[in-house]
Amino acid sequence: MTDRSAAQYAPADGAREIAVRASHVSMDFGGGVLAVDDASFELEKGRFLTILGPSGSGKTTLLRMIAGFQKQTAGEITINGKAVGAAPPHRRSIGMVFQRLALFPHMTAAENVAFPLKMRRFDPRTIPDRVNGFLELVKLGGYGNRRINELSGGQQQRVAIARALVFEPDLLLLDEPLAALDVKLREEMQLEFRRIQHELGVTTINVTHDQREALVVSDDIIVMDGGRIQQHAKPVELYRAPTNPFVAGFLGLSSFVEGKATADGDLQSGDLKVLGVSAGDVTEGVPVIAAIRAEQIRLARSAPALGACEMQLDATVIDTIFEGERQMYIVEAASLPGTTFRVYHHDPEGFGLFDIGDPVAIGWNRRDLKIFRHAAE
Amino acid sequence: MDALNRTLDIVWPARMMPYTGWALLMPALLLVGLLVLGLFQMADSSLHTLDRSTFLPSENYTLENYRTVVENATYGKIIWRSVLGAVLTVFFTLLLALPYSYIMVRTSSSAVRKVLLVTLFLPFFIGQVVRAYGLLIILGTTGVANNALGLVGVEPIRLLFNFPAVVFGLVQYMLPFAVLMLAPALTAIPRETETAAASLGANWLQSFRHVVIPMAKPGLIGAGLVVGTLALTDFAMPAMLGGGSQDFIANAIYDQFFRTADQGLGAALALMLVVLGSVFVAIVISIFGAGTLGMGGKK
């Protein structure tokens, strides 16, 4: 595979080249709601972008517009500087792995991989070598003569990847191909996608609703909801510094507190001042919503045992859930009636330290509670 | 329910359970058995020639009738015409049915789908004989077709009572059968597969040729078998649109049984037809394998 190293995709002078640019792209299927609403982003060559969002967020529509299967109703998409939309899909250089793989059942694995080469009129003498090379890349060397229905789910995934990459497309699109796999296989294939993408250096856009997958495989993540891009950031940044409550709630497990903003940027709920940091446009008196992750809340029998926590509250355990590697507690703070906190508790001594009804103390550091302006209802 | 169960226990006790399958199979076995019985009787009568003086079958067994079928050029011609007619009908029917059912399955407009379905089924409700009469009216010397040609200055041409007319009638008759068998086969092809073909560089035609047709193969073969056997054994279209000059085997059999009353020769022809049909099916299955028809097993 030496001839197909990352070098060929990397820009020669090391300059940052933009592979995909979407500017003010919208999709209107009619019915008053935009499936994609004014989406703009740039993707550098050779990077792995994941568009993450719940179903109905518009992520697949955005992908299909990039692929050229649907024409946006507003805005422009360019790939390598050329506007798409003019050329039909078969004239573009885009490899795509589909949700249900869409392999050709009447062909063998090798014939599936050779299909784009035949359609794109590669030199017939080079086709077998190229097919074998890519089957080896996806660790299916020797499986070329198998029919599709003789391959396992994971092997079929690999054939689909090889088929999408064999003609060295400018862009690889992944339309939730891992959604139907069981957890073990899915995690294995996530690492495979990452390995292959690194090996070839092909610019990749992946669509998923699986936040873990997005964090594991991506260089960049775009979070979408309601047709709009909510946040576009690197995985760590996205997780650590969400810019709105949707992102805070969608990645990881967060608990929310509602109230009003104070002058020094904290949250006032009734008589209680909840310490946190404000993210974005928060001014005194506006309604706000604060989010804190389950692993950032500390839990102890009593307040002194919490150690150094800037914010401390007395609470009662209302449910306890065993999750294998950790215990999750749902607690209700006495001073915040109606607000529950979900807390991950790693207990070195053993699980099941607290029971339902036990009085406990919870605490966190100011920087871990993010305060956002409450979206207008 | 309890009463029902108790009654069931009396009618069909638990120890009879292992035989339930056979019991349910009985009607089918009975039906096929009767057909086989009739076939044997036909075989028997095909081995007796007709005594022209007494109009009774001969006493002794003879292969004379088969010799007549094989040696008489008229029958050779009829058999050849039937086979050619069936093959052409299959070809043209599938050629028309494939795009028709493809559009019907893939169209995004439910109005188009409904129109296509109704257009397909309206003639289906009308019997074959009535449709053949309809075609007589349309294709006659002063019929709609010739009137239309007359408008553009073409002299009336004879569109009826020739071989193309019979094939035309058969194709028109078979189209709904073929579309009905193809539509599910095409529905079973995920749209995503065609999208994938497009993203891999196949244009519309290549996608149709390399993906849709191979994946619709079971439907195409099934439809071909049905259309082929129905066309091979058809009676009404050759009789009415052929006007007696374009007889198929079924017409020849009819003549032997009901006109010349030569049961033996008729039976010999009928058995020939059974053999022809079976050979046709056997050839198709041996080429494509029973597996492609979804009957299990591999090629």
Boltz contact constraints between the chains, C-beta under 6 A:
constraints:
  - contact:
      token1: [A, 89]
      token2: [B, 198]
      max_distance: 6.0
  - contact:
      token1: [A, 89]
      token2: [B, 199]
      max_distance: 6.0
  - contact:
      token1: [A, 90]
      token2: [B, 198]
      max_distance: 6.0
  - contact:
      token1: [A, 90]
      token2: [B, 201]
      max_distance: 6.0
  - contact:
      token1: [A, 90]
      token2: [B, 202]
      max_distance: 6.0
  - contact:
      token1: [A, 90]
      token2: [B, 203]
      max_distance: 6.0
  - contact:
      token1: [A, 96]
      token2: [B, 199]
      max_distance: 6.0
  - contact:
      token1: [A, 98]
      token2: [B, 192]
      max_distance: 6.0
  - contact:
      token1: [A, 98]
      token2: [B, 196]
      max_distance: 6.0
  - contact:
      token1: [A, 100]
      token2: [B, 192]
      max_distance: 6.0
  - contact:
      token1: [A, 102]
      token2: [B, 192]
      max_distance: 6.0
  - contact:
      token1: [A, 102]
      token2: [B, 193]
      max_distance: 6.0
  - contact:
      token1: [A, 102]
      token2: [B, 196]
      max_distance: 6.0
  - contact:
      token1: [A, 106]
      token2: [B, 214]
      max_distance: 6.0
  - contact:
      token1: [A, 106]
      token2: [B, 215]
      max_distance: 6.0
  - contact:
      token1: [A, 115]
      token2: [B, 200]
      max_distance: 6.0
  - contact:
      token1: [A, 116]
      token2: [B, 200]
      max_distance: 6.0
  - contact:
      token1: [A, 116]
      token2: [B, 201]
      max_distance: 6.0
  - contact:
      token1: [A, 119]
      token2: [B, 200]
      max_distance: 6.0
  - contact:
      token1: [A, 119]
      token2: [B, 201]
      max_distance: 6.0
  - contact:
      token1: [A, 119]
      token2: [B, 202]
      max_distance: 6.0
  - contact:
      token1: [A, 119]
      token2: [B, 206]
      max_distance: 6.0
  - contact:
      token1: [A, 120]
      token2: [B, 201]
      max_distance: 6.0
